[in-house]
Amino acid sequence: MGDFNLSVILDAIRRSPDGVSRVELAGIVGLAAQTVSNICRRLLDQSLIVEAGKYGSGPGKPRTILRLNPAGMYAIGVHLDPAETNFALLDLTGSVVISRKLPTRADADPQETLDGIAEEINSMIAERSIHRSKIAGLGVATPGPIDPVAGAVVEPPHMQRWGKVALRDQLQKAVDLPVLLDKDVTAAAVAEIWAGGASGAGSFIFVYMGTGIGSGLVLDDEVVRGSSGNAGEVGHIIADPDGPGCDCGQRGCVKVTCMPENIVAEARTAGVKAVLAASPDSLQEQVAALAEAAESGDEQAINVLDRAAERFAVAVSAQTNLLDVDHVVFGGPFWKHFEAAFLAKLPARLTARSATAKVHGIEVMSTGVGSDVGAVGAACLVLEDSFGPHAASLVLASEE
């Protein structure tokens, strides 16, 4: 109970970027003033929070403001994507201290890739001269499916030589840090909670647009992972009943209609000149060319993005109706290319399909984290695990 109360108070301080007094904390978390004072003393002793001045305009003693200590603890995140591997070193507030990226060789041997990841992590730690005792751990975000018990990624798409690879244990040995493994879409949702600001509060779906498409699910500020850690696999939601056949036997699944490679292929078939002129070896370049063509008034490009927005509206509305969320957050490395077109079209289309339209609206917004939300999210997995309040811990404690 004591540890849970400590994490609740730390979380309340984190959610008050301008700082908060002990008296205000007691009102926010509903604990006795003496309990709050004792816990704050522990947090100060551990250098997780700092006293940041006083305020008070009326009678009585001025109140001391408490804030998170950015240098109190750090976390490292790695996002392994078939196109590129992103790295982020975060401080306790969730701010990015170092950000790096390396190309991922999809045909590389897994051990070669892991060796490169470990080397980059050790280089980041050395660059900032951070003592390892100040690093809470390493978070790794990968495409699904994952086996959380084994700490393994299982046959990730677009990575030909990867079967079931025990990422967690191998990286733990290589970098001498605790390692957490989760799906990239789940990590992105965690990043939004920790570092996204207003977009990371309440109940929402995080639609991740990377080489693949997936959803991170958050209900009442709690990430939903599912029984095996693989919630949010949306590949076989039907987005276009008249679309191409899928390997699951259905037609028009997200997997064959909404992936960036599907949208680019449609643009090439439609004869969008800018896409045809782009490098066929760079999916990012082709998607960027499509977006630029649409913005410049190319009718074919506009039509391709309009059809893509319609398919996303169908797929996302299936999720918003099922979960009754407040808003939808889009992000990931490809989102910046679709942002203008989708934000103009999706809100009205989701509202038209909403089962709760007469009760509440559904906002559509861009991530508050940035395009490297996968790596930031991987580091936030560590912050969430180490410092986030987990009600389940109370149940476990009562069973012991």
Secondary structure per residue as TSV (DSSP state, phi and psi in degrees):
chain	resnum	aa	ss	phi	psi
A	1	M	-	360.0	-40.5
A	2	G	H	-61.7	-44.8
A	3	D	H	-64.4	-38.0
A	4	F	H	-64.4	-46.0
A	5	N	H	-61.6	-37.7
A	6	L	H	-61.9	-44.2
A	7	S	H	-68.6	-33.1
A	8	V	H	-64.8	-43.5
A	9	I	H	-68.3	-42.2
A	10	L	H	-60.6	-39.6
A	11	D	H	-66.1	-39.6
A	12	A	H	-64.9	-38.7
A	13	I	H	-65.6	-41.5
A	14	R	H	-60.5	-36.4
A	15	R	T	-82.8	5.3
A	16	S	-	-120.3	77.9
A	17	P	T	-60.7	-24.2
A	18	D	T	-86.7	-0.9
A	19	G	-	97.3	161.7
A	20	V	B	-152.3	145.3
A	21	S	-	-89.3	167.7
A	22	R	H	-62.5	-39.1
A	23	V	H	-62.9	-43.9
A	24	E	H	-65.8	-37.8
A	25	L	H	-59.7	-43.2
A	26	A	H	-59.1	-40.4
A	27	G	H	-69.0	-36.0
A	28	I	H	-70.4	-45.9
A	29	V	H	-95.9	-11.3
A	30	G	T	75.4	27.0
A	31	L	-	-107.8	159.7
A	32	A	-	-63.0	147.3
A	33	A	H	-57.9	-38.6
A	34	Q	H	-67.2	-38.6
A	35	T	H	-62.7	-44.3
A	36	V	H	-62.1	-43.0
A	37	S	H	-62.8	-42.8
A	38	N	H	-63.9	-42.5
A	39	I	H	-67.6	-41.0
A	40	C	H	-61.5	-35.5
A	41	R	H	-63.5	-41.0
A	42	R	H	-62.1	-44.2
A	43	L	H	-65.2	-37.0
A	44	L	H	-66.7	-41.4
A	45	D	H	-63.2	-32.5
A	46	Q	T	-86.0	0.8
A	47	S	T	63.4	22.9
A	48	L	S	-84.3	-24.2
A	49	I	E	-130.6	164.4
A	50	V	E	-134.7	154.5
A	51	E	E	-85.9	125.1
A	52	A	E	-120.5	55.2
A	53	G	E	91.7	179.5
A	54	K	E	-127.6	158.8
A	55	Y	E	-147.3	160.5
A	56	G	-	157.6	123.6
A	57	S	-	-109.5	-14.8
A	58	G	S	-104.9	-167.9
A	59	P	S	-66.8	158.2
A	60	G	S	101.8	171.8
A	61	K	-	-72.2	132.8
A	62	P	-	-58.9	146.4
A	63	R	E	-93.0	140.8
A	64	T	E	-85.8	130.7
A	65	I	E	-87.3	134.7
A	66	L	E	-111.7	138.6
A	67	R	E	-139.2	162.0
A	68	L	E	-64.2	145.8
A	69	N	-	-92.6	107.7
A	70	P	G	-53.3	-37.5
A	71	A	G	-88.7	7.9
A	72	G	G	-67.5	-31.5
A	73	M	-	-164.5	155.6
A	74	Y	E	-128.9	163.5
A	75	A	E	-143.8	147.0
A	76	I	E	-114.3	139.4
A	77	G	E	-127.0	143.3
A	78	V	E	-129.8	128.5
A	79	H	E	-111.5	112.6
A	80	L	E	-92.8	110.9
A	81	D	-	-121.3	150.4
A	82	P	S	-58.9	-24.2
A	83	A	S	-91.3	-43.8
A	84	E	E	-153.3	157.0
A	85	T	E	-109.9	124.0
A	86	N	E	-108.1	144.9
A	87	F	E	-125.5	144.8
A	88	A	E	-147.1	133.8
A	89	L	E	-107.8	120.4
A	90	L	E	-111.9	147.6
A	91	D	E	-88.9	-175.6
A	92	L	T	-66.6	-24.1
A	93	T	T	-80.4	-7.7
A	94	G	S	91.4	6.1
A	95	S	-	-79.2	142.4
A	96	V	E	-79.6	122.7
A	97	V	E	-92.8	-43.4
A	98	I	E	-137.0	139.6
A	99	S	E	-135.0	130.4
A	100	R	E	-139.4	161.1
A	101	K	E	-146.2	148.1
A	102	L	E	-134.0	147.0
A	103	P	E	-65.8	142.1
A	104	T	-	-98.4	126.8
A	105	R	-	-89.8	105.1
A	106	A	T	-61.5	-23.9
A	107	D	T	-94.8	4.5
A	108	A	S	-75.8	155.3
A	109	D	-	-65.8	136.6
A	110	P	H	-54.2	-40.6
A	111	Q	H	-63.4	-38.1
A	112	E	H	-61.8	-42.1
A	113	T	H	-64.7	-44.1
A	114	L	H	-65.2	-38.0
A	115	D	H	-61.3	-41.3
A	116	G	H	-65.6	-38.7
A	117	I	H	-63.5	-46.1
A	118	A	H	-61.8	-41.5
A	119	E	H	-62.3	-41.7
A	120	E	H	-67.3	-39.4
A	121	I	H	-63.8	-46.5
A	122	N	H	-62.6	-34.5
A	123	S	H	-66.8	-40.4
A	124	M	H	-63.7	-42.6
A	125	I	H	-64.0	-42.6
A	126	A	H	-66.5	-37.8
A	127	E	H	-59.6	-39.3
A	128	R	H	-96.4	0.0
A	129	S	T	51.8	45.6
A	130	I	-	-91.5	128.6
A	131	H	-	-68.4	139.2
A	132	R	G	-62.9	-22.6
A	133	S	G	-67.6	-17.1
A	134	K	G	-93.1	4.0
A	135	I	E	-108.0	114.5
A	136	A	E	-67.0	-26.3
A	137	G	E	158.6	-176.9
A	138	L	E	-116.8	127.5
A	139	G	E	-104.9	137.8
A	140	V	E	-122.7	123.5
A	141	A	E	-110.3	128.4
A	142	T	E	-134.1	162.7
A	143	P	-	-62.8	151.5
A	144	G	S	-83.4	170.7
A	145	P	-	-81.7	158.3
A	146	I	E	-122.9	159.2
A	147	D	E	-114.0	96.2
A	148	P	T	-65.8	-28.0
A	149	V	T	-68.0	-45.5
A	150	A	T	-82.3	-11.3
A	151	G	T	65.4	39.7
A	152	A	E	-125.2	149.4
A	153	V	E	-94.5	140.8
A	154	V	E	-118.6	106.0
A	155	E	S	46.9	61.6
A	156	P	-	-63.5	141.0
A	157	P	T	-63.6	148.5
A	158	H	T	69.9	9.6
A	159	M	-	-124.3	90.8
A	160	Q	T	-60.1	-35.6
A	161	R	T	-95.8	5.8
A	162	W	-	-98.0	117.5
A	163	G	S	-97.9	-109.7
A	164	K	E	-106.9	109.6
A	165	V	E	-114.9	124.0
A	166	A	-	-80.3	75.7
A	167	L	H	-60.4	-44.9
A	168	R	H	-58.9	-53.5
A	169	D	H	-67.9	-39.3
A	170	Q	H	-66.4	-42.6
A	171	L	H	-71.4	-33.5
A	172	Q	H	-60.7	-40.8
A	173	K	H	-68.5	-37.5
A	174	A	H	-74.7	-32.6
A	175	V	H	-113.3	-4.8
A	176	D	T	56.0	47.8
A	177	L	S	-139.4	153.0
A	178	P	-	-62.4	140.7
A	179	V	E	-124.8	134.5
A	180	L	E	-115.8	139.5
A	181	L	E	-119.6	135.6
A	182	D	E	-153.0	167.2
A	183	K	E	-68.4	149.0
A	184	D	H	-63.3	-35.5
A	185	V	H	-70.1	-34.7
A	186	T	H	-68.9	-41.9
A	187	A	H	-60.7	-39.1
A	188	A	H	-63.3	-39.6
A	189	A	H	-65.2	-40.3
A	190	V	H	-64.2	-39.6
A	191	A	H	-60.1	-40.5
A	192	E	H	-63.9	-38.9
A	193	I	H	-65.2	-44.7
A	194	W	H	-81.9	-35.4
A	195	A	H	-131.1	3.2
A	196	G	S	-89.7	-10.6
A	197	G	G	79.2	-140.3
A	198	A	G	-60.9	-31.4
A	199	S	G	-68.3	-14.7
A	200	G	G	-100.2	18.2
A	201	A	S	-111.2	149.0
A	202	G	S	86.8	-140.0
A	203	S	S	-115.9	124.0
A	204	F	E	-155.0	164.8
A	205	I	E	-111.5	130.9
A	206	F	E	-100.7	112.8
A	207	V	E	-92.4	112.8
A	208	Y	E	-94.6	121.4
A	209	M	E	-109.7	91.7
A	210	G	S	-118.3	-148.4
A	211	T	S	-57.8	-34.3
A	212	G	S	-116.7	177.1
A	213	I	E	-117.9	134.2
A	214	G	E	-152.0	171.5
A	215	S	E	-127.1	133.0
A	216	G	E	-97.3	136.6
A	217	L	E	-115.3	130.0
A	218	V	E	-132.4	124.0
A	219	L	E	-123.1	122.2
A	220	D	T	50.6	48.3
A	221	D	T	69.6	9.8
A	222	E	E	-114.6	129.6
A	223	V	E	-71.8	135.4
A	224	V	E	-100.7	118.5
A	225	R	-	-106.2	-22.4
A	226	G	-	86.7	172.7
A	227	S	T	-66.6	-26.9
A	228	S	T	-120.2	13.5
A	229	G	S	79.4	13.8
A	230	N	-	-118.1	23.9
A	231	A	T	-61.1	150.1
A	232	G	T	96.1	7.9
A	233	E	-	-78.5	103.8
A	234	V	-	-105.7	6.6
A	235	G	T	-56.8	-27.1
A	236	H	T	-110.2	20.6
A	237	I	S	-74.4	133.3
A	238	I	B	-79.0	115.9
A	239	A	S	-99.2	-21.9
A	240	D	-	-150.8	100.0
A	241	P	T	-57.5	-23.1
A	242	D	T	-96.5	9.5
A	243	G	S	-78.0	-177.8
A	244	P	-	-67.6	161.9
A	245	G	B	-69.6	149.7
A	246	C	-	-114.9	159.7
A	247	D	T	-68.2	-8.8
A	248	C	T	-86.2	-7.7
A	249	G	S	101.5	-11.5
A	250	Q	-	-91.9	178.1
A	251	R	B	-118.8	143.0
A	252	G	S	72.8	26.0
A	253	C	B	-65.8	160.1
A	254	V	H	-52.1	-39.1
A	255	K	H	-58.8	-28.6
A	256	V	H	-114.9	5.2
A	257	T	H	-129.4	-26.6
A	258	C	T	-112.3	-10.5
A	259	M	S	-65.2	148.5
A	260	P	H	-51.7	-37.1
A	261	E	H	-67.0	-33.4
A	262	N	H	-66.1	-43.2
A	263	I	H	-67.3	-39.8
A	264	V	H	-65.1	-42.4
A	265	A	H	-60.6	-39.6
A	266	E	H	-65.2	-38.0
A	267	A	H	-66.4	-38.0
A	268	R	H	-67.3	-42.0
A	269	T	H	-62.7	-35.7
A	270	A	T	-76.0	-9.0
A	271	G	T	81.2	29.0
A	272	V	-	-68.0	111.0
A	273	K	H	-59.0	-40.7
A	274	A	H	-62.7	-37.5
A	275	V	H	-71.7	-40.3
A	276	L	H	-62.8	-30.3
A	277	A	H	-83.9	-15.3
A	278	A	S	-75.2	160.8
A	279	S	-	-63.3	124.5
A	280	P	T	-69.4	-12.3
A	281	D	T	-92.4	-4.4
A	282	S	-	-122.5	104.1
A	283	L	H	-64.5	-38.9
A	284	Q	H	-58.9	-44.2
A	285	E	H	-65.0	-38.6
A	286	Q	H	-68.6	-42.5
A	287	V	H	-66.0	-40.2
A	288	A	H	-61.9	-40.3
A	289	A	H	-64.3	-38.9
A	290	L	H	-63.0	-46.4
A	291	A	H	-63.2	-43.1
A	292	E	H	-64.8	-38.3
A	293	A	H	-64.2	-41.5
A	294	A	H	-64.1	-42.1
A	295	E	H	-65.8	-29.2
A	296	S	T	-86.8	1.7
A	297	G	T	100.4	8.0
A	298	D	-	-64.1	114.9
A	299	E	H	-62.4	-40.7
A	300	Q	H	-64.8	-41.5
A	301	A	H	-64.9	-41.6
A	302	I	H	-60.6	-42.9
A	303	N	H	-64.7	-39.4
A	304	V	H	-62.6	-45.8
A	305	L	H	-69.4	-32.0
A	306	D	H	-65.8	-42.7
A	307	R	H	-65.5	-37.7
A	308	A	H	-63.5	-42.7
A	309	A	H	-62.6	-38.2
A	310	E	H	-64.8	-41.8
A	311	R	H	-65.8	-40.8
A	312	F	H	-64.7	-37.2
A	313	A	H	-61.4	-41.4
A	314	V	H	-64.5	-48.4
A	315	A	H	-67.9	-42.1
A	316	V	H	-72.4	-36.7
A	317	S	H	-64.1	-30.0
A	318	A	H	-61.8	-35.7
A	319	Q	H	-78.9	-42.7
A	320	T	H	-65.7	-35.4
A	321	N	H	-70.5	-37.0
A	322	L	H	-67.6	-40.2
A	323	L	H	-102.7	-13.0
A	324	D	T	55.2	59.0
A	325	V	-	-92.0	165.7
A	326	D	S	-82.4	-37.4
A	327	H	E	-154.2	167.9
A	328	V	E	-124.1	130.3
A	329	V	E	-111.8	130.1
A	330	F	E	-107.3	142.5
A	331	G	E	-167.0	-173.1
A	332	G	S	110.5	167.6
A	333	P	T	-63.5	-22.7
A	334	F	T	-98.3	-9.6
A	335	W	H	-59.6	-37.9
A	336	K	H	-56.5	-27.9
A	337	H	H	-79.5	-26.5
A	338	F	H	-98.7	-10.1
A	339	E	H	-54.2	-52.1
A	340	A	H	-61.8	-47.9
A	341	A	H	-67.6	-42.5
A	342	F	H	-72.7	-39.9
A	343	L	H	-67.0	-24.4
A	344	A	H	-78.5	-25.9
A	345	K	H	-111.4	-35.4
A	346	L	H	-68.4	-41.4
A	347	P	H	-54.6	-48.2
A	348	A	H	-66.3	-36.6
A	349	R	H	-72.6	-35.3
A	350	L	H	-69.7	-39.5
A	351	T	H	-61.9	-40.9
A	352	A	H	-63.3	-27.2
A	353	R	H	-100.4	1.5
A	354	S	-	-77.6	132.0
A	355	A	T	-75.9	-15.0
A	356	T	T	-116.3	23.0
A	357	A	T	-58.7	-31.6
A	358	K	T	-84.2	-3.8
A	359	V	T	-105.9	-48.5
A	360	H	-	-155.6	155.4
A	361	G	-	-84.5	173.2
A	362	I	-	-125.5	112.9
A	363	E	E	-78.9	148.5
A	364	V	E	-121.9	128.4
A	365	M	E	-147.5	163.7
A	366	S	E	-87.1	154.2
A	367	T	-	-58.0	144.4
A	368	G	S	-89.0	3.9
A	369	V	S	-97.6	-41.8
A	370	G	-	121.0	178.1
A	371	S	T	-70.0	-23.3
A	372	D	T	-93.0	36.0
A	373	V	H	-59.8	-27.1
A	374	G	H	-64.7	-46.7
A	375	A	H	-71.0	-41.8
A	376	V	H	-61.3	-41.9
A	377	G	H	-63.3	-37.9
A	378	A	H	-61.1	-42.0
A	379	A	H	-68.5	-36.6
A	380	C	H	-66.5	-24.9
A	381	L	H	-56.7	-40.1
A	382	V	H	-69.2	-44.2
A	383	L	H	-62.8	-41.7
A	384	E	H	-63.3	-45.1
A	385	D	H	-67.8	-37.9
A	386	S	H	-81.5	-36.3
A	387	F	H	-126.3	-7.7
A	388	G	S	-78.3	148.0
A	389	P	-	-75.9	125.0
A	390	H	-	-121.1	107.3
A	391	A	T	-60.5	-29.1
A	392	A	H	-60.1	-26.3
A	393	S	H	-65.3	-28.5
A	394	L	H	-68.8	-38.8
A	395	V	H	-65.4	-44.3
A	396	L	H	-62.9	-40.9
A	397	A	H	-63.3	-37.1
A	398	S	H	-72.8	-21.0
A	399	E	H	-84.4	-20.1
A	400	E	-	-74.7	360.0
